[in-house]
Amino acid sequence: MGEWLLGPLRDFAQPWYETHPRSVTFVFVVLFSVLATLLGMVLFHALFLKKAESPASPSASGTTINFGGVTIERLTVEVQGSTPIPPTAPSPAVPALLENGDFERGLHGWGTGFYESLFLQPGDGRTALGFMNARARWYVDDRKPHNGRRSLRVEHDSPYAPNVFSSFSQRIKVSPSTSYRVKFWVFIESIENGSFSLRVVPSRRPKPQHLDDEWDKFKRKADPAVIGRWQERTVEFESGTDWFFDLRFTAEGPIRAWVDDVTVVPVQG
């Protein structure tokens, strides 16, 4: 700071300091703290927030990201059919692990998970994901319910290829060191050289050394030989040290199918 500024400031403060040294010291300490805080905020904004506001990987529209070399695109999910959606029921005294597993309330509770949270506008219950430009439609309709009036529909068109799939997920909260059992019903209308499965995956960034293990550790495929009727599938998983998991339905290869009556319960030891 130049003498042109320090000189007048010293001349102004000196008489006050000689008569009220404590007060002047306190004022200067406060002013210095305020200036230091403002300078810190400016530096933090310049170094970090600007980078977060203009990420390199998502597209300008916020509908596509690149995650570790894998392109992930948001796919809009809709509710179709003429059956009116009932109002959201009040929360039970003991909340269920999974919300709206029968899809009677449309998309309530779904469209959430780790990969969904990477987008600028996280999943809001109307988001499926397409990996590596997968062509697919996910929606809820009333044409083929297992029970009730609605079920989840998937129409996946892309040929089978590594890392090319679409998915629809719900993040659930669990207790660590606990075993759980997931059941779901699936109706395969048609399938060509592909698969339909449920993966139960920790809802966090995968650990690089355990990426493949975590992705396929808790997985249950639909039986591709059972066509034209409902089949029940079950998978059990251990929560380990994690508090959140994604129940992620995935479609690989051309397939037409419905899903209904998804449940998650603890396994009694």
N, C-alpha and C positions, 0 to 999 in steps of 0.2 A: 504494500500500500504506500503510495507516494507521500512525500512530505507535505505536498499541497493539501492533503486531506488530514494527515495526522496532526499537523501544526494547529489548525483551527480547532480540531477536536480536543487536543491537549489543553489549549488555552481556555476552551469552554469548560472542560471538566475539572481543571486544577483547583479553582476556588471552591467548588462544591466538595471535592475530595478532601481538601484541608479542613473543612468544617464538618462534613458528614462522611467520613471515610467508609464506614460500613454500608451506608445506603448506596453510595456510588459503586462500591465493589459489587453489591448485590445486583444492581441494575445492569452492570456490565456482564456479570456472569449469566444473567437471564438472556440478555441480548445475544451473547456469544452462543448460548445453547440453542436459541431459536434459529440463528443463522446456520449453525452446524447441522441442525435437523433439516432445514430447508435444502441445504447443499446435499445432504445424504439422500433425500427424497428425489432430487433431480438426477443424481448419479444412478440411483436404483432404477428409476424410470427409463433412463437412457440405455442402461446396460441390459435390463431384463424384460421390462414390460413391453418395450417396443418389439422385441423379438417374439414375445408371446402373442402380441396382437397381429403379427404378420408371419405366421408359421410358414416354413418352406414346403412342408409336405401336403397339407390340405389344399384342395382347389379353391378358387375364389368363391365358389358357391357353398363350400362347406359340406358337400355331399360325397366327396371322395378323399381318401387319405392313402398315404403309402406307409405301411408299417413293416419295417425290416425287409423291404423289397417286395412285399405283397400288397397289391392294390385292393382296397376295401371300399365298396360303394354302398351308400344307404339306399334301400329300396322301400318305397312307401307301401304300407300294409293298410288294407281297407276292410270294412265290414259290409258284406253284401247280403241280399235277401230281404224279405218283407217282414220278418219277425221283429217286432219292436224290442229294443234293449231295455231291460228293467233298470230302475234307478239303482245306484250303488248301495249295497246293503251296509248297515252300520258295522263297524269293526267289532269282531267278537272279543269277549273278555280274554280269551287265550288266542292270539293271532295264529293263523295257519302259516306253515312254512312257505307254501306256494299260494299265490293269489290267482283266482279265476282259472283253475286248471281245467274246467269244463267249457271255457270260452262262452259261457252264457251271457257274460257281461262284455261281450265283444273283445276288445284289445286291452281291457283294464289289467294292469300289472305286467304286461308283456312289452317287448321291445327294449329291454334293459340288459346291461352286462358290461364287462370290461371293454370290449371292442367298441360297443356303442358309445361309451363315455369318452372315447378319444376324439370324437367329432366336436367342431365348434359349437354345435347345437346338439347336445346329447339326446339319446333316444327318448321319445315322449310317448311310447306305447304305440307308435305307428311306424316303427322302423324294423325291417329285416335287413340283412347284410348280404351283399354279393361279393365274393372273393375272386380276384383275378378276372374281372369282367364277366362273371357268371350271369347268365340270363335266366331270370326266375321271377315268379309271382307268388307271394304269400298273402292270404287273406282269410277272413272268417266268414263262413256262410252257413246256410240252414238246409243244404241239400242232403247231407249225409252225416247226421249226428249219431254217435254211438249211444248216448243217452241225452236226454234233454232236447234242446232245439238247435244247438250250434256245434260246429267243430272247426278246427283249423285246416285250411286247404293249402297245399303246395303244388305248384306246377313249375318244375325245373326243366329247362330246355337244353342247357349246355352239355356237350358230350363230356364223358368222363376224362379228366386229365388231372395231374398232380396240382394240388392247391386251388383247383377250380370247384367251388361249391357255394351254396347259399345257406343261410342259417337264420333262425328265429329263436330268441332267448329270453329268459327271465332270471334275474339275479335274486338269490334267496339268502337269507341270513341263517346261519347254523351255529351250533355250539362246538367249540374245538374238542378234539379227541372223542368224537361221537360217530357212530355208524348210522347210516340212513338208507332207506329203500325207496327207489323211485319206480313208479309203475305208469305206463301209458298204453293206450290202445291206438293202433294204426290200421288203416284200411288202404291197401295198395290197389289202385285202379290199373296202373300199368307201370312197367319199369324196364329200362334197357341198359344193360351193362353198367350198372351203377349201384348205389345203395342209399338207404335212408336210415339215419341213426340218431340216437340221443347221446350226447357227450356231457358229462358232468365235470366241469373244469373250474379250478380256483379262479375267482373273479379278481384277478390282478395281472400285472405284467409277467409273462412266463419267464421262469429262470432259464437262461440259455442252455445250461447243461442238462436241464430236465424238460425241454420243450416238447419233444416227441412223447416222452413218458407221460407227462401231464395231459397232453391232448388226447391220448388214446387209453389212458389207464382205466377210467371209468366210462365205458362206452357200451351201448347195446344197439345192435342193428335189427331192423325189421327183417323178417324172413322173406326173401324175394320170391320164394316158391309159393307163398300163400297169397293168391291174387283173388280179389273180388269178395273178400270177407274180412271182418275185424279180427285182429290178433293182439293178444296182450303181451307186452314186453316188460321186463324188470331188470333193473341194475342197482347194485348196492355200492355205496362209496363211504370212505372214511374221511372225516373232515381234517384230521391232523391238527396243524397249528393255524388253519385258516378259519376266518369268521364268515366269509362270503363265497358262494359258488354260483356259477352260471349253469343253468339247465339249458343246453344249446342243441336244438334240433338242427340237423344238417342234411342237405340233399346233395348228392353227387351223381352226375349222369342223368339222362332223361328219366323223369318220374312224375307220376300223378298220384297223389295220396291225400288222405285226411288223417288228422290226429285229434284225439279227444280223451277226456277223463284222465288228466295227468295228476298224480298225487305224490307227495313226499312225506314219509313218516320216519321217526327214529326207530332203529332196530333195538328191541329190548334184549339186553345181555342176559 
